[in-house]
Amino acid sequence: MDLLRAMRISATGLTANRTKMNVVAENLANLETTQTEEGGPYRRKMVVYEEQRLKDFKKVFGRATEQPTGVQVSEIVKSGEKFRLVHNPAHPDADPVTGYVAMPNVNHLVEMADMIVARRAYDANAAAIANTKSMIVKALEIGR
């Protein structure tokens, strides 16, 4: 396998997981947001990954072979889950009749678990890049 291609694949993982961590941080920051610009409570956002084809010079000349690919964020979607209803008649956004407030559909435990998974994947990709760099350095030392 081409070592530089391996580094590019790991770099796509770094980028995708950084985006995931940013979305999770946004969800946690809006855990109590009951009014948004769209109206209503904040909706949880989720990251959708897809395969990313890496550009290969051989494809330009028609000699393409099956190449390893990377990952990319295809879209960030809003959750369709129902909002949590909390009884708080004193809240400014409470329903005047029932006293319930529609709260965001963000669960802090789920978000923290997602953050841990994304961070570990990010760390794994960073370690893969470091190991690949080490292999490249060792290969260059052999050539001396």
PyMOL commands that set and color helices and strands:
alter all, ss='L'
color gray80, all
select helices_A, chain A and resi 3-29+57-60+108-142
alter helices_A, ss='H'
color red, helices_A
select strands_A, chain A and resi 45-52+70-78+84-87+100-103
alter strands_A, ss='S'
color yellow, strands_A
deselect
rebuild
show_as cartoon
